[in-house]
Amino acid sequence: MNEQVTYSVDLEGVAEVVSALLTTHFTVVVLSPEREDHDGATMNLQSLKARVQRVHVDGLGRTKDDIVINTVRDVFTARDFQSVIIKIHEARTRLSKLGCFKDVGVFIDAYNGPDAVDDGIEVTFEVTEVSFLGAKVNTAVGNNEAQFSTGGMLRNIFGRAEEWSCEYTHGTKKTTSFYSTFVKPFHNEASTVLTSSIYQQASEAPWSGYRELDRGILLTLAFNSAPNVQQKLILDGVWRHLTTLSRTTAFAVREQAGHSLKSALRHELHVDKRDDQVFPTDGVSFTLKNELAGLGGDIGFLKNELDMQVNVPLPRDIVLQGALLAGHLLPLRNNKTYVIADRFMLGGPMNIRGFEMAGIGPHSDGCSLGAEMFWAAAIHVYAPLPLLARGGTISEKFRLHGFVNTGNIGDFVLTDNYKQNLHTLLRDMRLSYGAGLAMSLGGFARVELNYCIPLLLQRGDRPNQGLQFGVAANFL
C-alpha cells in the first residue's frame, strides 16, 4: 500500500488548491514554500528536483491547439518542485484568462513514459470550454444616470476566444443604445484586442434642449504598451441627427439641428497606478485623448482632453486627492464645421459641484451652449466613517467627503503670451466647496450626496446650493 503524504506550498498569496498525484499519491496544497514534516523538520521545496516532461490538456473542443500550447509552454522551464507548482499555477491563470474556458483544473503525476527520468512529472489540465451561446444582463452608471443592458453572444467562435455580441441598453434618462460587436483578442504580450462595432445610440441633453440620434461604425485597437499603461486607436464613422426637445429650445440650439456626418480618428492613453478605482488611497492616474475629425463628412475639428488624479495617504486612513480636467477644441480652417454635441459642457455633480448639469458657461434662453475650451480642478479629502471598525464591509463602502472645486469654460483665445493666457483662463473662474457622503457601487462606480455652496459664479450660471446627488463611474 502506498503511503499518503500532504505537503504545503506557498505561491505568494495564491489561494488555489493544486491536486498532485505522484507515485506516493502526494496531495499538494498551495500554502507555504517550506514543508514541516511530522518530526518538526523543515524541508525547502526548492531542494526537491523536478521537471515537467509532458503536458496534457483534456476537454478541448473548439479551442485551437496553438494558443493552448503557447499558454502552457512555460511550465517546461521549471527545474525544482516549488518552481513547478508556481509555473503550473501561472499557466492555469493564463488559461483561465484566455476567454475560452469557464473552468480549469490541474493534476500532477509522475511521468512513466519510455523517456522518463527520475524527477519527471506529467501535468494534466482539465478544461471546460465556455458554451457557444451565451446571454448577459448588466447594470451600469454614467453621466448621472443608471443604465440596464441585456443581450446575447456567440463565444469562442473560431477557437481563439473571438466573441460576437448584440446588446441593448436603456437608461433612466431616456438614453437607449444598440450595439453589435465583434471582439478579436490576439493573446500577445501587449494583450492586443481588436473590436469592431455597429451601433445606434439615442440620448437627450435637457440642459441644452436637444435630442441626439447616432448611427455609426467603430473600429478599436487596444493594447498595453507598459505595465498599467493602455493605449487605444479608435476609428469612428457616425451619422448624427440632432432634434430639439421642445418649442422652448433656444434658437442658438435650433439652428444646429439636423443631420451631420462625422468621421474621426482618436488616440487614448490611459495610465492608472492607483490602488483602487473608486476610493484610492495612493497612486496616480492619467488619461489623454486626442481626436481628429474631418477625414470625411462635414464635421471637422481637433480635440484634446486631459484627466489627471493624484492621491496622497495621510494618517488615520485619511486621503488627500487632487484632480484636474481640461479640454480644447480647435475648429479646422476649411469648409468643415461642428455642432453643439461636440462642444464641452461644465457643471454638475460629476465635475464642478454646486452647479446644475452644464450650468456653467454660455447660455441662451435657459439652454447651455457649451464652449471650445474648459478646465476644472479639485482638492478632496476622504475619511472613513467614525465609530466603525476599520476593514469592515460598511466602512470599506462609505467615505466622508470634503471638497473644493474650481474651473472655467469659454471660447478663449490664447496667444504666445503665457501670462496673458493665464489671466484669460483664470478670469471669471467659478469656485464651490462642500462636504458629504460617498458610497462605492460594485467597485467600479460611486454615489455622492453632498451639501454644496457655490462661492464664485458669473452671470448666466445656474448654481445649485444645497444637497446635490450624483452617480457615475468618473468624478472630478
FENTA-V873446 format. One record per residue. N is the residue number from 1. RES is the residue in three letters. OMEGA is omega in degrees with one decimal (* if undefined). Layout:
n=N res=RES omega=OMEGA
n=N res=RES omega=OMEGA
//
This chain:
n=1 res=MET omega=179.5
n=2 res=ASN omega=178.5
n=3 res=GLU omega=177.0
n=4 res=GLN omega=-177.1
n=5 res=VAL omega=178.1
n=6 res=THR omega=177.8
n=7 res=TYR omega=175.3
n=8 res=SER omega=-176.3
n=9 res=VAL omega=179.9
n=10 res=ASP omega=176.6
n=11 res=LEU omega=175.0
n=12 res=GLU omega=172.9
n=13 res=GLY omega=179.4
n=14 res=VAL omega=-176.7
n=15 res=ALA omega=-179.2
n=16 res=GLU omega=176.9
n=17 res=VAL omega=179.1
n=18 res=VAL omega=-179.7
n=19 res=SER omega=-179.0
n=20 res=ALA omega=178.2
n=21 res=LEU omega=175.5
n=22 res=LEU omega=-176.2
n=23 res=THR omega=177.4
n=24 res=THR omega=179.0
n=25 res=HIS omega=174.9
n=26 res=PHE omega=168.3
n=27 res=THR omega=-174.7
n=28 res=VAL omega=177.8
n=29 res=VAL omega=-173.7
n=30 res=VAL omega=-179.2
n=31 res=LEU omega=-174.8
n=32 res=SER omega=-173.9
n=33 res=PRO omega=178.4
n=34 res=GLU omega=-179.4
n=35 res=ARG omega=173.4
n=36 res=GLU omega=-176.8
n=37 res=ASP omega=-172.9
n=38 res=HIS omega=178.7
n=39 res=ASP omega=178.6
n=40 res=GLY omega=178.9
n=41 res=ALA omega=-178.0
n=42 res=THR omega=179.1
n=43 res=MET omega=175.4
n=44 res=ASN omega=-175.8
n=45 res=LEU omega=174.6
n=46 res=GLN omega=178.9
n=47 res=SER omega=177.7
n=48 res=LEU omega=-178.8
n=49 res=LYS omega=178.7
n=50 res=ALA omega=174.5
n=51 res=ARG omega=-177.7
n=52 res=VAL omega=178.7
n=53 res=GLN omega=-177.7
n=54 res=ARG omega=178.3
n=55 res=VAL omega=173.0
n=56 res=HIS omega=169.5
n=57 res=VAL omega=-177.8
n=58 res=ASP omega=176.1
n=59 res=GLY omega=-179.7
n=60 res=LEU omega=176.4
n=61 res=GLY omega=179.2
n=62 res=ARG omega=-173.7
n=63 res=THR omega=-178.3
n=64 res=LYS omega=-176.2
n=65 res=ASP omega=-171.1
n=66 res=ASP omega=-178.7
n=67 res=ILE omega=177.0
n=68 res=VAL omega=179.5
n=69 res=ILE omega=179.0
n=70 res=ASN omega=-177.7
n=71 res=THR omega=-174.6
n=72 res=VAL omega=-174.5
n=73 res=ARG omega=-172.7
n=74 res=ASP omega=-177.9
n=75 res=VAL omega=-179.1
n=76 res=PHE omega=-178.5
n=77 res=THR omega=-177.6
n=78 res=ALA omega=-178.7
n=79 res=ARG omega=173.0
n=80 res=ASP omega=-170.8
n=81 res=PHE omega=179.8
n=82 res=GLN omega=178.7
n=83 res=SER omega=177.3
n=84 res=VAL omega=-179.1
n=85 res=ILE omega=-179.6
n=86 res=ILE omega=-179.3
n=87 res=LYS omega=178.9
n=88 res=ILE omega=178.5
n=89 res=HIS omega=178.8
n=90 res=GLU omega=178.3
n=91 res=ALA omega=177.6
n=92 res=ARG omega=178.1
n=93 res=THR omega=178.8
n=94 res=ARG omega=177.3
n=95 res=LEU omega=-179.2
n=96 res=SER omega=-177.4
n=97 res=LYS omega=-178.4
n=98 res=LEU omega=-174.3
n=99 res=GLY omega=-179.8
n=100 res=CYS omega=-171.4
n=101 res=PHE omega=174.1
n=102 res=LYS omega=177.5
n=103 res=ASP omega=179.4
n=104 res=VAL omega=176.4
n=105 res=GLY omega=-176.7
n=106 res=VAL omega=174.9
n=107 res=PHE omega=-178.7
n=108 res=ILE omega=178.3
n=109 res=ASP omega=174.5
n=110 res=ALA omega=179.6
n=111 res=TYR omega=-175.7
n=112 res=ASN omega=179.7
n=113 res=GLY omega=-178.8
n=114 res=PRO omega=179.4
n=115 res=ASP omega=-175.5
n=116 res=ALA omega=172.5
n=117 res=VAL omega=-173.5
n=118 res=ASP omega=-177.0
n=119 res=ASP omega=-177.4
n=120 res=GLY omega=-178.1
n=121 res=ILE omega=175.1
n=122 res=GLU omega=-176.9
n=123 res=VAL omega=176.9
n=124 res=THR omega=172.3
n=125 res=PHE omega=175.4
n=126 res=GLU omega=-174.0
n=127 res=VAL omega=172.4
n=128 res=THR omega=-176.3
n=129 res=GLU omega=175.2
n=130 res=VAL omega=178.8
n=131 res=SER omega=-176.7
n=132 res=PHE omega=178.7
n=133 res=LEU omega=179.4
n=134 res=GLY omega=176.6
n=135 res=ALA omega=179.8
n=136 res=LYS omega=175.5
n=137 res=VAL omega=-176.0
n=138 res=ASN omega=169.0
n=139 res=THR omega=-179.7
n=140 res=ALA omega=176.5
n=141 res=VAL omega=178.1
n=142 res=GLY omega=178.8
n=143 res=ASN omega=175.9
n=144 res=ASN omega=174.7
n=145 res=GLU omega=175.7
n=146 res=ALA omega=-178.1
n=147 res=GLN omega=177.5
n=148 res=PHE omega=-177.8
n=149 res=SER omega=177.1
n=150 res=THR omega=-178.3
n=151 res=GLY omega=178.4
n=152 res=GLY omega=-175.5
n=153 res=MET omega=168.0
n=154 res=LEU omega=-171.7
n=155 res=ARG omega=178.5
n=156 res=ASN omega=-169.5
n=157 res=ILE omega=-176.3
n=158 res=PHE omega=174.3
n=159 res=GLY omega=179.5
n=160 res=ARG omega=174.6
n=161 res=ALA omega=175.1
n=162 res=GLU omega=-178.5
n=163 res=GLU omega=172.9
n=164 res=TRP omega=-175.1
n=165 res=SER omega=171.3
n=166 res=CYS omega=-173.6
n=167 res=GLU omega=176.5
n=168 res=TYR omega=-177.5
n=169 res=THR omega=176.5
n=170 res=HIS omega=-178.5
n=171 res=GLY omega=-178.6
n=172 res=THR omega=179.6
n=173 res=LYS omega=173.7
n=174 res=LYS omega=173.5
n=175 res=THR omega=176.4
n=176 res=THR omega=177.8
n=177 res=SER omega=174.4
n=178 res=PHE omega=-179.9
n=179 res=TYR omega=167.7
n=180 res=SER omega=-166.6
n=181 res=THR omega=172.3
n=182 res=PHE omega=-176.7
n=183 res=VAL omega=179.4
n=184 res=LYS omega=174.2
n=185 res=PRO omega=-177.3
n=186 res=PHE omega=172.6
n=187 res=HIS omega=176.6
n=188 res=ASN omega=-177.4
n=189 res=GLU omega=179.8
n=190 res=ALA omega=-178.3
n=191 res=SER omega=-177.4
n=192 res=THR omega=179.0
n=193 res=VAL omega=175.8
n=194 res=LEU omega=-177.7
n=195 res=THR omega=175.2
n=196 res=SER omega=-174.9
n=197 res=SER omega=165.2
n=198 res=ILE omega=-171.1
n=199 res=TYR omega=167.9
n=200 res=GLN omega=-176.3
n=201 res=GLN omega=177.9
n=202 res=ALA omega=-179.8
n=203 res=SER omega=177.9
n=204 res=GLU omega=175.2
n=205 res=ALA omega=-176.0
n=206 res=PRO omega=178.4
n=207 res=TRP omega=177.0
n=208 res=SER omega=174.2
n=209 res=GLY omega=179.1
n=210 res=TYR omega=174.9
n=211 res=ARG omega=-177.4
n=212 res=GLU omega=175.4
n=213 res=LEU omega=-178.4
n=214 res=ASP omega=171.4
n=215 res=ARG omega=-173.5
n=216 res=GLY omega=178.9
n=217 res=ILE omega=178.9
n=218 res=LEU omega=173.1
n=219 res=LEU omega=-173.6
n=220 res=THR omega=172.7
n=221 res=LEU omega=-178.5
n=222 res=ALA omega=179.8
n=223 res=PHE omega=177.3
n=224 res=ASN omega=-179.4
n=225 res=SER omega=178.4
n=226 res=ALA omega=176.0
n=227 res=PRO omega=179.9
n=228 res=ASN omega=-180.0
n=229 res=VAL omega=178.3
n=230 res=GLN omega=176.2
n=231 res=GLN omega=178.2
n=232 res=LYS omega=169.6
n=233 res=LEU omega=-171.6
n=234 res=ILE omega=173.6
n=235 res=LEU omega=-172.4
n=236 res=ASP omega=172.8
n=237 res=GLY omega=-171.1
n=238 res=VAL omega=172.7
n=239 res=TRP omega=-173.6
n=240 res=ARG omega=177.9
n=241 res=HIS omega=178.6
n=242 res=LEU omega=175.6
n=243 res=THR omega=179.7
n=244 res=THR omega=-179.6
n=245 res=LEU omega=-177.5
n=246 res=SER omega=179.1
n=247 res=ARG omega=-178.6
n=248 res=THR omega=177.9
n=249 res=THR omega=-175.8
n=250 res=ALA omega=179.5
n=251 res=PHE omega=179.9
n=252 res=ALA omega=174.8
n=253 res=VAL omega=-178.6
n=254 res=ARG omega=-176.8
n=255 res=GLU omega=177.4
n=256 res=GLN omega=179.8
n=257 res=ALA omega=-179.8
n=258 res=GLY omega=-176.1
n=259 res=HIS omega=173.4
n=260 res=SER omega=-179.8
n=261 res=LEU omega=-177.2
n=262 res=LYS omega=170.9
n=263 res=SER omega=-171.4
n=264 res=ALA omega=171.8
n=265 res=LEU omega=-175.3
n=266 res=ARG omega=174.4
n=267 res=HIS omega=179.3
n=268 res=GLU omega=177.0
n=269 res=LEU omega=-179.3
n=270 res=HIS omega=173.6
n=271 res=VAL omega=-176.9
n=272 res=ASP omega=179.0
n=273 res=LYS omega=177.5
n=274 res=ARG omega=179.4
n=275 res=ASP omega=175.8
n=276 res=ASP omega=-176.4
n=277 res=GLN omega=-174.5
n=278 res=VAL omega=179.9
n=279 res=PHE omega=179.7
n=280 res=PRO omega=175.5
n=281 res=THR omega=-179.0
n=282 res=ASP omega=174.9
n=283 res=GLY omega=-177.5
n=284 res=VAL omega=171.6
n=285 res=SER omega=-175.1
n=286 res=PHE omega=177.5
n=287 res=THR omega=178.3
n=288 res=LEU omega=179.9
n=289 res=LYS omega=177.3
n=290 res=ASN omega=-176.5
n=291 res=GLU omega=175.3
n=292 res=LEU omega=177.1
n=293 res=ALA omega=-179.2
n=294 res=GLY omega=177.7
n=295 res=LEU omega=177.2
n=296 res=GLY omega=-179.6
n=297 res=GLY omega=-175.5
n=298 res=ASP omega=179.1
n=299 res=ILE omega=179.4
n=300 res=GLY omega=176.7
n=301 res=PHE omega=171.4
n=302 res=LEU omega=-173.1
n=303 res=LYS omega=179.8
n=304 res=ASN omega=179.5
n=305 res=GLU omega=-178.9
n=306 res=LEU omega=178.1
n=307 res=ASP omega=-178.6
n=308 res=MET omega=176.7
n=309 res=GLN omega=178.4
n=310 res=VAL omega=-179.0
n=311 res=ASN omega=-178.7
n=312 res=VAL omega=178.6
n=313 res=PRO omega=176.9
n=314 res=LEU omega=179.0
n=315 res=PRO omega=176.4
n=316 res=ARG omega=175.6
n=317 res=ASP omega=175.7
n=318 res=ILE omega=-178.4
n=319 res=VAL omega=173.8
n=320 res=LEU omega=-176.0
n=321 res=GLN omega=172.5
n=322 res=GLY omega=-177.0
n=323 res=ALA omega=-179.1
n=324 res=LEU omega=172.5
n=325 res=LEU omega=176.8
n=326 res=ALA omega=178.4
n=327 res=GLY omega=-179.2
n=328 res=HIS omega=176.6
n=329 res=LEU omega=-178.6
n=330 res=LEU omega=178.6
n=331 res=PRO omega=176.9
n=332 res=LEU omega=-177.3
n=333 res=ARG omega=175.7
n=334 res=ASN omega=-177.9
n=335 res=ASN omega=178.5
n=336 res=LYS omega=178.2
n=337 res=THR omega=173.1
n=338 res=TYR omega=-175.5
n=339 res=VAL omega=-174.9
n=340 res=ILE omega=-179.9
n=341 res=ALA omega=179.4
n=342 res=ASP omega=-175.8
n=343 res=ARG omega=179.1
n=344 res=PHE omega=173.4
n=345 res=MET omega=-178.2
n=346 res=LEU omega=179.5
n=347 res=GLY omega=179.6
n=348 res=GLY omega=-173.8
n=349 res=PRO omega=179.8
n=350 res=MET omega=178.4
n=351 res=ASN omega=179.5
n=352 res=ILE omega=-179.5
n=353 res=ARG omega=-177.3
n=354 res=GLY omega=175.5
n=355 res=PHE omega=176.9
n=356 res=GLU omega=178.8
n=357 res=MET omega=-177.9
n=358 res=ALA omega=-175.5
n=359 res=GLY omega=179.1
n=360 res=ILE omega=174.9
n=361 res=GLY omega=-174.4
n=362 res=PRO omega=175.7
n=363 res=HIS omega=174.7
n=364 res=SER omega=-179.8
n=365 res=ASP omega=177.4
n=366 res=GLY omega=-179.8
n=367 res=CYS omega=177.5
n=368 res=SER omega=-178.0
n=369 res=LEU omega=-178.0
n=370 res=GLY omega=-177.6
n=371 res=ALA omega=-177.4
n=372 res=GLU omega=-176.9
n=373 res=MET omega=175.8
n=374 res=PHE omega=168.3
n=375 res=TRP omega=178.5
n=376 res=ALA omega=-179.4
n=377 res=ALA omega=-177.5
n=378 res=ALA omega=168.9
n=379 res=ILE omega=-178.0
n=380 res=HIS omega=169.7
n=381 res=VAL omega=178.4
n=382 res=TYR omega=-180.0
n=383 res=ALA omega=177.7
n=384 res=PRO omega=177.4
n=385 res=LEU omega=178.8
n=386 res=PRO omega=175.2
n=387 res=LEU omega=175.9
n=388 res=LEU omega=-179.4
n=389 res=ALA omega=-180.0
n=390 res=ARG omega=-178.7
n=391 res=GLY omega=178.4
n=392 res=GLY omega=-177.4
n=393 res=THR omega=-178.0
n=394 res=ILE omega=-178.0
n=395 res=SER omega=179.1
n=396 res=GLU omega=-176.0
n=397 res=LYS omega=-174.5
n=398 res=PHE omega=174.2
n=399 res=ARG omega=165.4
n=400 res=LEU omega=-168.1
n=401 res=HIS omega=171.6
n=402 res=GLY omega=-173.3
n=403 res=PHE omega=167.2
n=404 res=VAL omega=-179.0
n=405 res=ASN omega=174.7
n=406 res=THR omega=179.4
n=407 res=GLY omega=-179.3
n=408 res=ASN omega=-179.3
n=409 res=ILE omega=179.3
n=410 res=GLY omega=174.8
n=411 res=ASP omega=-175.4
n=412 res=PHE omega=175.2
n=413 res=VAL omega=-177.7
n=414 res=LEU omega=-178.5
n=415 res=THR omega=176.3
n=416 res=ASP omega=179.7
n=417 res=ASN omega=-173.6
n=418 res=TYR omega=179.0
n=419 res=LYS omega=178.2
n=420 res=GLN omega=178.0
n=421 res=ASN omega=179.1
n=422 res=LEU omega=178.0
n=423 res=HIS omega=178.8
n=424 res=THR omega=-177.4
n=425 res=LEU omega=-176.7
n=426 res=LEU omega=-179.1
n=427 res=ARG omega=179.8
n=428 res=ASP omega=177.9
n=429 res=MET omega=177.5
n=430 res=ARG omega=-178.3
n=431 res=LEU omega=175.5
n=432 res=SER omega=176.7
n=433 res=TYR omega=-179.6
n=434 res=GLY omega=-178.8
n=435 res=ALA omega=-180.0
n=436 res=GLY omega=-175.2
n=437 res=LEU omega=177.8
n=438 res=ALA omega=-178.6
n=439 res=MET omega=178.1
n=440 res=SER omega=176.5
n=441 res=LEU omega=174.2
n=442 res=GLY omega=178.9
n=443 res=GLY omega=-179.5
n=444 res=PHE omega=-179.9
n=445 res=ALA omega=178.0
n=446 res=ARG omega=176.9
n=447 res=VAL omega=177.0
n=448 res=GLU omega=170.5
n=449 res=LEU omega=-172.7
n=450 res=ASN omega=168.1
n=451 res=TYR omega=-170.1
n=452 res=CYS omega=177.7
n=453 res=ILE omega=173.8
n=454 res=PRO omega=-177.0
n=455 res=LEU omega=178.1
n=456 res=LEU omega=177.3
n=457 res=LEU omega=-176.2
n=458 res=GLN omega=-179.9
n=459 res=ARG omega=-179.5
n=460 res=GLY omega=177.5
n=461 res=ASP omega=179.8
n=462 res=ARG omega=-178.7
n=463 res=PRO omega=179.8
n=464 res=ASN omega=179.3
n=465 res=GLN omega=-179.8
n=466 res=GLY omega=-178.3
n=467 res=LEU omega=178.7
n=468 res=GLN omega=-177.0
n=469 res=PHE omega=178.5
n=470 res=GLY omega=176.1
n=471 res=VAL omega=-176.7
n=472 res=ALA omega=175.3
n=473 res=ALA omega=-178.0
n=474 res=ASN omega=175.7
n=475 res=PHE omega=168.5
n=476 res=LEU omega=*
//
